[in-house]
Amino acid sequence: MIRTLRAWAAATALLGLAVLCAQPTSAQEPRNYVFVTHALAGQPFWQSVKIGMDDACALVKARCQMLFIQTRGNLDEQLTNLKAAVAQRPNGIVVTLPNNRLYNDVVNQARAENIPVLAINVDITDKGVNNQRQAFIGQDLEQAGYDLAKAMSARFPKNGPVHLLVGVSAPGQIWAEQRAAGVVRFMEEYKKANAGRDITWHKLDSTTDLAQATSRVMAYIDANPKTTGYLDMGYWHTGVATTLRSQGVPPGKILIGGFDLVPAALAEMKTGYVQFQVDQQPYLQGYLPVIQLHLMNNFKLSAWDVNTGRAVVQPSEIDAILELSKKGVR
């Protein structure tokens, strides 16, 4: 009897999901959803987001497009894309918000025109501004930085000095600044808990260009050979790991960690030169907004925030993730 009830409950749950994902009428035109990002096309992380978007759009039979910028770090270009998206009058807009004030007027214009707006990946941090986006789907950035530094601290030397280099990949952009703030918050606590030890850290403008980031970080390490570890607020530390390996520096002599399970980071974790990587599950950042917009438009449900995670992944877990990474979903 219990087994029968469980089977009935499972079948009922699947039927409910099918009903929610169904269109109200077969005659309805497909909904149009536009994603507006601050990223360049071709970046591995954002390709995972796009796969999530495409899968969800196929499920709910919606038309979706993802807009990228063409010039690295050009937020004004993203703003132009956002204005163009609003002009299309789609059934929903999904946007990243890497600046506290730049996008507010356009987001509010969209809401005034009854266009649903969801934020993903990076959200405004200044709650005093008027931005009427309806929900945020993404990582708790500050806490993720804290957790990454905490994980690395388990590999710090038990005695003697500790010096951590913090690569702020995009100074002024919320995602980089918030993660770095989390790292600093942990280091302040660690220093306080280890009174009497020489514990220091330095923030560096490491950029989002792989070659430049590698050059800047390696120059710093060469000038400060007692650097204990390097934490990048993105995934550009992979170039540093590759360089250290090519120079014959033993893996782990300089601890390295960063964000996102991109193929280059997974490869360097396999070699032992990257020890810590934080997963924010980009697939969910593409998939879930489409499902929310579908439910909001077709069933008048409200938007809701989703924390897509801040799991710290270590080398022992890589083999199970590699196949999923090849498919672009991790």
ROVOGU-293842 format. One line per field, with one value per residue (C-alpha): residue number from 0; residue in three letters; x, y, z. Coordinates in pm, whole numbers. Layout:
! residues N
seq [NUM,...];
type [Ala,...];
xx [X,...];
yy [Y,...];
zz [Z,...];
***
This chain:
! residues 330
seq [0,1,2,3,4,5,6,7,8,9,10,11,12,13,14,15,16,17,18,19,20,21,22,23,24,25,26,27,28,29,30,31,32,33,34,35,36,37,38,39,40,41,42,43,44,45,46,47,48,49,50,51,52,53,54,55,56,57,58,59,60,61,62,63,64,65,66,67,68,69,70,71,72,73,74,75,76,77,78,79,80,81,82,83,84,85,86,87,88,89,90,91,92,93,94,95,96,97,98,99,100,101,102,103,104,105,106,107,108,109,110,111,112,113,114,115,116,117,118,119,120,121,122,123,124,125,126,127,128,129,130,131,132,133,134,135,136,137,138,139,140,141,142,143,144,145,146,147,148,149,150,151,152,153,154,155,156,157,158,159,160,161,162,163,164,165,166,167,168,169,170,171,172,173,174,175,176,177,178,179,180,181,182,183,184,185,186,187,188,189,190,191,192,193,194,195,196,197,198,199,200,201,202,203,204,205,206,207,208,209,210,211,212,213,214,215,216,217,218,219,220,221,222,223,224,225,226,227,228,229,230,231,232,233,234,235,236,237,238,239,240,241,242,243,244,245,246,247,248,249,250,251,252,253,254,255,256,257,258,259,260,261,262,263,264,265,266,267,268,269,270,271,272,273,274,275,276,277,278,279,280,281,282,283,284,285,286,287,288,289,290,291,292,293,294,295,296,297,298,299,300,301,302,303,304,305,306,307,308,309,310,311,312,313,314,315,316,317,318,319,320,321,322,323,324,325,326,327,328,329];
type [Met,Ile,Arg,Thr,Leu,Arg,Ala,Trp,Ala,Ala,Ala,Thr,Ala,Leu,Leu,Gly,Leu,Ala,Val,Leu,Cys,Ala,Gln,Pro,Thr,Ser,Ala,Gln,Glu,Pro,Arg,Asn,Tyr,Val,Phe,Val,Thr,His,Ala,Leu,Ala,Gly,Gln,Pro,Phe,Trp,Gln,Ser,Val,Lys,Ile,Gly,Met,Asp,Asp,Ala,Cys,Ala,Leu,Val,Lys,Ala,Arg,Cys,Gln,Met,Leu,Phe,Ile,Gln,Thr,Arg,Gly,Asn,Leu,Asp,Glu,Gln,Leu,Thr,Asn,Leu,Lys,Ala,Ala,Val,Ala,Gln,Arg,Pro,Asn,Gly,Ile,Val,Val,Thr,Leu,Pro,Asn,Asn,Arg,Leu,Tyr,Asn,Asp,Val,Val,Asn,Gln,Ala,Arg,Ala,Glu,Asn,Ile,Pro,Val,Leu,Ala,Ile,Asn,Val,Asp,Ile,Thr,Asp,Lys,Gly,Val,Asn,Asn,Gln,Arg,Gln,Ala,Phe,Ile,Gly,Gln,Asp,Leu,Glu,Gln,Ala,Gly,Tyr,Asp,Leu,Ala,Lys,Ala,Met,Ser,Ala,Arg,Phe,Pro,Lys,Asn,Gly,Pro,Val,His,Leu,Leu,Val,Gly,Val,Ser,Ala,Pro,Gly,Gln,Ile,Trp,Ala,Glu,Gln,Arg,Ala,Ala,Gly,Val,Val,Arg,Phe,Met,Glu,Glu,Tyr,Lys,Lys,Ala,Asn,Ala,Gly,Arg,Asp,Ile,Thr,Trp,His,Lys,Leu,Asp,Ser,Thr,Thr,Asp,Leu,Ala,Gln,Ala,Thr,Ser,Arg,Val,Met,Ala,Tyr,Ile,Asp,Ala,Asn,Pro,Lys,Thr,Thr,Gly,Tyr,Leu,Asp,Met,Gly,Tyr,Trp,His,Thr,Gly,Val,Ala,Thr,Thr,Leu,Arg,Ser,Gln,Gly,Val,Pro,Pro,Gly,Lys,Ile,Leu,Ile,Gly,Gly,Phe,Asp,Leu,Val,Pro,Ala,Ala,Leu,Ala,Glu,Met,Lys,Thr,Gly,Tyr,Val,Gln,Phe,Gln,Val,Asp,Gln,Gln,Pro,Tyr,Leu,Gln,Gly,Tyr,Leu,Pro,Val,Ile,Gln,Leu,His,Leu,Met,Asn,Asn,Phe,Lys,Leu,Ser,Ala,Trp,Asp,Val,Asn,Thr,Gly,Arg,Ala,Val,Val,Gln,Pro,Ser,Glu,Ile,Asp,Ala,Ile,Leu,Glu,Leu,Ser,Lys,Lys,Gly,Val,Arg];
xx [0,282,458,133,82,439,393,67,234,522,287,78,388,495,145,148,479,342,38,254,476,184,65,-286,-412,-260,-342,-130,174,508,630,940,1213,1536,1851,2077,2425,2746,2949,3133,2998,3193,3286,3254,3049,2793,2765,2641,2388,2272,2233,2010,1808,1774,1661,1396,1274,1235,1039,789,795,917,1135,1451,1761,2071,2246,2619,2850,3131,3384,3516,3379,3168,2860,2728,2705,2499,2274,2218,2124,1882,1713,1682,1529,1266,1183,1099,828,903,708,1001,1355,1637,1930,2256,2304,2679,2633,2409,2271,2335,2033,1764,1576,1552,1447,1180,1063,1016,814,601,521,424,726,845,1213,1431,1796,2049,2415,2480,2235,2230,2368,2252,1900,1846,1822,1495,1529,1208,1349,1126,1367,1732,1852,2219,2490,2530,2851,2991,2932,3085,3406,3409,3361,3634,3887,3779,3832,4178,4272,4269,4583,4757,5082,5018,5295,5469,5342,5047,5009,4709,4676,4317,4254,3963,3891,3669,3714,3391,3167,2947,3024,3400,3380,3132,3335,3651,3468,3381,3744,3857,3589,3723,4087,4004,3846,4140,4391,4198,4183,4559,4686,5063,5108,5198,4879,4831,4646,4662,4394,4509,4330,4376,4142,3916,4170,4347,4685,4685,4564,4838,5103,4995,4961,5291,5468,5327,5432,5782,5810,5657,5788,5646,5288,5090,4798,4609,4232,4077,3721,3656,3833,4136,4364,4385,4655,4854,4824,4940,5239,5344,5325,5531,5795,5823,5684,5548,5166,5036,5345,5124,4761,4519,4141,3862,3512,3316,3372,3503,3705,4042,3987,3885,4193,4423,4248,4336,4703,4690,4769,4417,4292,3961,3683,3339,3041,2749,2563,2530,2290,2033,2087,1969,1703,1516,1436,1257,1049,965,864,649,470,436,289,66,-43,0,242,489,867,1093,1462,1685,2036,2202,2480,2832,2968,3345,3468,3804,4014,3877,3535,3648,3610,3237,3197,3408,3148,2880,3123,3175,2799,2804,2574,2842];
yy [0,242,164,228,563,667,577,773,1075,1065,1040,1327,1547,1476,1552,1883,1979,1893,2113,2407,2377,2352,2646,2771,2719,2557,2864,3103,3252,3157,3398,3606,3633,3834,3785,4093,4017,4207,3922,3858,3588,3264,3282,2925,3027,3209,2924,2712,2984,2983,2605,2636,2909,2706,2393,2582,2767,2439,2298,2584,2650,3009,3216,3327,3526,3616,3947,3987,4287,4311,4511,4367,4549,4797,4835,5119,4869,4642,4937,4996,4629,4660,4960,4767,4473,4695,4845,4493,4470,4105,3897,3909,4040,3874,4105,4111,4419,4472,4841,4989,5279,5241,5026,5147,5387,5134,4851,5074,5176,4809,4751,5059,4894,4572,4378,4135,4182,3931,3976,3694,3636,3976,4202,4555,4586,4939,4882,5258,5284,5248,4938,4746,4413,4146,3875,3769,3428,3378,3339,3515,3675,3806,3480,3286,3488,3424,3050,3028,3199,2981,2666,2780,2863,2491,2469,2773,2696,2627,2863,3168,3437,3414,3650,3622,3794,3880,3939,4181,4089,4388,4673,4868,4587,4441,4073,4121,4369,4160,3841,4028,4177,3826,3718,4020,3956,3606,3720,3982,3709,3475,3742,3814,3443,3410,3707,3737,3588,3799,3766,4004,4034,4257,4340,4362,4483,4153,4227,3988,3939,3604,3716,4041,3872,3611,3876,4098,3817,3653,3990,4031,3680,3733,4053,3884,3526,3448,3481,3197,3188,3361,3394,3522,3655,3485,3207,3394,3230,2936,3123,3163,2791,2702,2937,2801,2449,2541,2696,2378,2528,2235,2217,2366,2572,2869,2788,2889,2919,3097,3074,2866,2515,2615,2351,2524,2535,2168,2075,2258,2099,1762,1868,1987,2352,2477,2351,2532,2635,2774,2656,2896,2661,2876,2631,2718,3090,3034,2772,2900,3256,3113,2882,3173,3399,3120,3076,3452,3507,3202,3143,3490,3364,3603,3600,3458,3479,3173,3128,2908,2807,2865,2511,2490,2211,2043,1814,1491,1575,1657,1319,1313,1664,1640,1464,1714,1996,1861,1887,2247,2199,2227];
zz [0,88,-241,-430,-257,-335,-701,-711,-547,-793,-1089,-955,-915,-1273,-1399,-1209,-1368,-1711,-1650,-1537,-1842,-2083,-2287,-2189,-2546,-2849,-3058,-2853,-3022,-2861,-2594,-2665,-2399,-2427,-2216,-2194,-2058,-1978,-2131,-2455,-2685,-2665,-2297,-2160,-1856,-2066,-2312,-2019,-1934,-2297,-2300,-1993,-2165,-2484,-2298,-2101,-2409,-2595,-2301,-2285,-2661,-2631,-2863,-2683,-2768,-2569,-2636,-2572,-2581,-2836,-2634,-2308,-2003,-2206,-1987,-2200,-2483,-2261,-2175,-2547,-2586,-2295,-2454,-2779,-2592,-2428,-2770,-2894,-2625,-2546,-2296,-2056,-2013,-1821,-1746,-1555,-1333,-1275,-1188,-919,-1121,-1493,-1581,-1343,-1570,-1852,-1621,-1471,-1817,-1904,-1589,-1663,-1996,-1814,-1935,-1666,-1574,-1389,-1291,-1317,-1231,-1071,-891,-756,-404,-322,-197,-186,-564,-751,-965,-1019,-1136,-985,-869,-873,-985,-911,-652,-319,-442,-114,69,-219,-187,187,141,-123,106,397,191,87,447,528,313,460,649,1018,1124,984,749,510,217,-16,-353,-449,-819,-860,-1220,-1300,-1048,-1007,-1129,-858,-915,-875,-589,-389,-418,-321,-22,92,63,266,529,583,590,854,1068,1005,1104,1423,1508,1452,1647,1644,1296,993,785,493,164,-141,-400,-762,-1076,-1259,-1556,-1748,-2026,-1981,-2113,-1917,-1600,-1626,-1687,-1399,-1145,-1243,-1219,-868,-765,-906,-700,-393,-397,-54,-180,-23,-264,-541,-560,-882,-876,-1210,-1398,-1533,-1276,-1516,-1708,-1387,-1314,-1664,-1635,-1296,-1436,-1742,-1513,-1311,-990,-782,-767,-445,-369,-454,-381,-655,-664,-846,-983,-1235,-1363,-1704,-1895,-1841,-1465,-1453,-1654,-1414,-1117,-1271,-1285,-923,-997,-913,-577,-530,-766,-680,-886,-929,-1167,-1480,-1643,-1376,-1439,-1796,-1731,-1428,-1553,-1856,-1636,-1405,-1693,-1834,-1503,-1454,-1800,-1828,-1470,-1313,-1052,-892,-937,-668,-583,-632,-490,-753,-520,-398,-373,-339,-567,-506,-730,-581,-728,-1081,-1252,-1180,-1324,-1641,-1857,-1756,-1831,-2184,-2234,-2113,-1815,-1539];
***
